[in-house]
Amino acid sequence: MESDVITQAVSERYARAVTNGEEMCCPTGYNHEDLRTFIPEPVLKVSYGCGTPVGLTTVQPGETVLDIGSGGGIDCFEASRRVGPTGRVIGIDMTDEMLALARTHAPTVAANLGYPETNVDFRKGQAEAMPVDDEDVDLIVSNCVINLSPDKPKVFQEMFRILRPGGRFSISDIVSDQAIPNYMIYDKEKWGDCLSGALPLHEYWGGLRDAGFLGIHQVNLIPWRVIDGIHFLSITLTGYKLTNPQATSLAFATLKGPFTQVTDERGHTFKRGIPESIDTQTATLLQSPLYDGLFVLTETPEKFTGSDSRWSEVLPEDTTCVWDGHFAMLTGPFLEARDDDDHTFLCGVPLEICSKTHRVLQHATYQPYFGVINRASQPGSHEAIICEPTGGCC
Ligand SMILES: C[S@@+](CC[C@H](N)C(=O)[O-])C[C@H]1O[C@@H](n2cnc3c(N)ncnc32)[C@H](O)[C@@H]1O
């Protein structure tokens, strides 16, 4: 379908929704009681996001935040509160009716926050060509919008362009566990419902990486709907536009675990306990809080084994295994990761797992790196399988 046909259908859908005050999309987890203290009810009524703007909790006073597809303005107004009167917020939306609602209520929000004037600038524009200067923004947020774009690689490139080095994004969006079939893609109405444009998670993640982002990882993942066997998930992802590498004497990284092997976003492979030489950019990346607890960074190579307190592993229980429909998806920050039972997880690609592996991935050290769905349409007899003595049944 032509891009402009999709864009027009999406814009008309949201113009209609905001005009009718329609309820749409997904539960978001906003604390409306709290937001009601400074955001007018008509804005809260058209909250059409699919996640919580968790990235906003990292906002520092004085920062510049940009919201892609700002709708009625809910995330912009929350950002406005957090950046304080010295910070700035930019909301971009292509739908006049949405912009009108947001602009109408901006002065009330400013007054409720005790600001002399609003610090939110709602601009009309497309996510694929944002009316924003290069490197003008500290944090990009977006809530259930990028799936609606017919040209997601362009949106990701634009995000990279407008973010300052060291800046970050935190976006909630709808993704799928597999490619969307043509009968859904060619259904204009389903675009507006956040279904037709959903990318499989591995493509979404890959698009962000191709645009130049690093440290891309899941903050939250909630299964949303299953339609014709396709799982639609609400995911919140964060990632970084790294600063130029800092000079450092740290020249080696040793993986502590719990994975036995990982491949990072720049294609370097690390095996648990084996030191690998790293360049300054990887050293900068691995020092970010996201990698806390995963690597030991040293000036000289440091090898360690299972008897070392830094070694981390989660072994499967020595018990029977049941195939009950679970599939695990690695959700970053690695391209590829291997566990102690020799499963190789590729980022965003569902891999069928048995009950034993499901339990392993629920361990606190693994949980942040995975999303799990269940593709079994009905409960079955799910016979327990006796594993081989080596434990390699699955
Ligand atoms: C599902 S609503 C979400 C609104 C808001 N983020 C929220 O959480 O309530 C999608 C919004 O994105 C806007 N939008 C969709 N595609 C867009 C695009 N390609 N460029 C700019 N805005 C877009 C729509 O006009 C609509 O206001």
The ligand as a Gaussian input file, in Angstrom:
#p B3LYP/6-31G(d) Opt

LIG

0 1
 C       -2.004000       5.832000      19.164000
 S       -1.923000       7.592000      19.155000
 C       -0.846000       7.876000      20.542000
 C       -0.892000       9.292000      21.048000
 C       -0.063000       9.573000      22.290000
 N        1.314000       9.200000      22.095000
 C       -0.628000       8.894000      23.520000
 O        0.085000       8.109000      24.172000
 O       -1.781000       9.144000      23.845000
 C       -0.930000       7.924000      17.748000
 C       -0.640000       9.396000      17.480000
 O        0.450000       9.481000      16.572000
 C        0.146000      10.343000      15.507000
 N        0.878000       9.797000      14.340000
 C        0.709000       8.594000      13.770000
 N        1.591000       8.418000      12.767000
 C        2.335000       9.539000      12.719000
 C        3.421000       9.967000      11.893000
 N        3.887000       9.170000      10.925000
 N        3.958000      11.189000      12.103000
 C        3.458000      12.001000      13.089000
 N        2.430000      11.657000      13.896000
 C        1.880000      10.437000      13.726000
 C       -1.362000      10.291000      15.371000
 O       -1.847000      11.483000      14.789000
 C       -1.783000      10.137000      16.828000
 O       -1.947000      11.367000      17.453000

